[in-house]
Amino acid sequence: MKLLLDENLSPRLVELLDDLYPNTAHVHNLKLGASEDGDVWDYAKAHGFAIVSKDSDFAERSVLESDPPKIIWVRLGNCSTSDVEVLLRSNHEAIQIFLEEDSETCLLLGRG
């Protein structure tokens, strides 16, 4: 599972989630910090990443684009890195199924 964490999530999550999501990267580590959403989108699509973000822009874009990268939309509002870690850990199976299936492009996690 290749997850690409958006800049609104902590880079520490890469290390914290390595046991469940070993191919996770953060936009800052890929020199994509402060990049336009389109650049992050294109990178994720070209390199087989699913984008994990708290930003609704990626979720909205996934509806409009054909053949988008998968989007995992974290809906926790103001929260700690630990809260995001717990959310991604507790939904590991759902995320795995979502990434393997072709029918859905966006997975909402949290307080939908």
N, C-alpha and C positions, 0 to 999 in steps of 0.2 A: 504494500500500500504506500503509494507516494503522495504525501501530503505537502502542500506548499502553504505555509502560514503567512498570512497577510501582515502588514506592518502594524495593525491595530492589536496584534497578539504578541506576547512576549517571546523573544528569541530563546529564552530559557526552556520553552516547551519542547524544543528539538531534543534536548538532552533528557528532559523529564519523561518523554514519551518514547524514547528509543527502544525500549523492550517490546512495545506493542506496534509501533509505527517506525521501523528502522530506517526507512527511506525519506523521512520527513526533512524538509528544509525550510528555512525562513527567508523571506525576501531580502533581508539585510545581508545574509550570508552569500546571496547570489548577486549582490550589487544591484538589487532592484528596489531598495528602500527609497521612498519618496518618488517612485516611478508612477507614471500614469497607469490607471487600471487596465487600459488596453495592452500595455507592455507586459504586465503581470499575467494577464489573460493569455496572451500569445505565447509567453514562456511556458506556462502551465500546459497549454494545449500541445506545444511542440515537444515537450519533454515528459508527457504522460503523468502530470501531477493533477491531483484534485486540490482546489483552492479552499482553504479554511479561513473564514473571515467573519468578523462581527458587522461588517458593512453590508447594507442591503443592496448596494450597487451591483455586486457580482450576482446575487440571486436574481435581480431584475434582468440583468443582461443575459442570464442563462435561458430566460424565456424568449428573448428576442433573437438570439443567435442560432444559427443552424450548427449542429455538431459542436456544442460547447464543451469545455472541460467540466468535470463534475464540480459542484459547489457544495460545501458544507457550511451552512450559515449558523453561526453560534449566536443564539438569542438569549443572552444573559444580562444585558444592560451593563451597568457598572459592576465589575466583579474582579476578583483576584486571579492571578495566574493559576493558583491552586484550584479555583472553581472551574476554570477551563480544562485543566488537566483531568479533574474528576469527571467532568462531562464527557470528554473524549474517551477516557478509560471505560466508563460505565456503558458507553454506546459502541464499543469496539465491534461487537457482532453486527449491529445494525449498519455501521459504517462499512464493514466488509461486504455485507450483502448489497448495499447501495452501490458500492464501487464495482461490483461484479456484474450487476444487472444493467441493461441498456435502456430500460423504460423511463427512468427518472433522471433529471439533471441536477436537482437541488434537494438537499436533505436539511431540514430544519431541526436544530437541536436546542433544547432549553425551553424557555417560557414563551412558546409560540403565540 
